[in-house]
C-alpha cells in the first residue's frame, strides 16, 4: 500500500524534527499535486496506525491538494486546470501546456 510507505516516511521526518526541537508534535501539514496518487483517507488511517506508541501519536495530519496549472499557448495566461472546463479563462483557447504537478512535501510541523 503506497499510503503506508508515505505515512511511514512522514512519521520518520516528524520524529527526527521532534527530537531536534525536543518537543511533541501536535499537527503536520503536507501538500501534494492534483495528479499525486495519494488517497487522503487511506493516508490518514495509515498515519494514525503507524503513529501509535510513537511521539507522533495523536498528531493531526492535514493534506492540502495543490491545483494543477496550465499555460495557454495562445495568450500565455497561467491558470488552474479544470478537466470539466479546460478552456483558458482569458481567451477561451483549449490549446495549452500542462505545468509540472506539485510534489508531495511535508510543509509544516506544529509542536506543543
N, C-alpha and C positions, 0 to 999 in steps of 0.2 A: 504494500500500500504506500503510494507516493507521499501522502499527507503524513504518515507516521514518521518517515525519514525527515521530512521538513520540520515536523514538530520536535523531533529529537535534536536537530541542528539548532533550532531556536532556543530550546532549553539549555543546550550547551553554551550558547553565546550569552544568554541571560545569566546563567550561573557564573560564568567567568567574570562578567562585569559586576555582579553582586559581590563576588569575592574581592574585587578591586575596590569597590565602594564601601565594603563592609556594611552592607545594608540589605534589607529584604525587598525583593521586587514585588510590587502590587499590581502593575499593569504594564503591558507591552503593546506596541502597535507595529504591524508590518504592512507593507504596501506591495501590490503586485499589479501587473498589467492585465488588461481585459482578456487576453488570449492565454494567460497562465492557467494551466490545468489544475488549479487548486480548488477543492471543494471546501468552502469555509466551515460548514457544519462538521464535516469529517475531520478537518484540521483541528477545530476546537475540541472535539471529542478526544482525538489522539493526544493533543497537548495536555488536557486535563488528566488523562490516564497515565501518561508518562511522567507528569509533574508530581504525582502522588509520592510522598516521602522525600521530596527534594525541597530545596529553598524556593523553587518555583510553584509549589503547591498553593493554590488559591490565587495565583496571578491571573488577571483578566487579560485575555488576548483579543485584540481588535484587528480586523483585516480591512484595509482600505483598498478598493479597486481603482486603479488609475485608468481613465478613459483613453482608449486608443485614438491617436491623432492621425490625420492625413493632410496632405498638402495638395491643393488644387493646381493642376498643370496649366490651367487657363489664366487664373488671376493671381496665383501664388499664395492665396489665403490658407492658413493652417487652422484646422478646426477639429472638433471631436467627431469621430466616425460613428455614424448611426446606420446600422445594417438595414433598417426599415425605411430610411430616408437618406440614401447615400449622396444626394446632390449637394454641391457646395452652397452654403447659405449666402455667399456673396454674389455669385454669378450664375448658379444653377447647373454648372457643368458636372458631369459624372466622370470626368477624366482626372484622376488623382493618383498620387503615390501614397501608400500607407507607410507611416513612420514606424520605426522600431518600437516594439511593445516594451513597457516598463518592466524592469527586472523585479524579482522578489527580494525585498530589502527589509531588514529589521530597522525601523525608523526611530523608535523611541522606547526607552525603558523608564518607568516611573518607580521610584523607591520610597519606602516609608520614611 
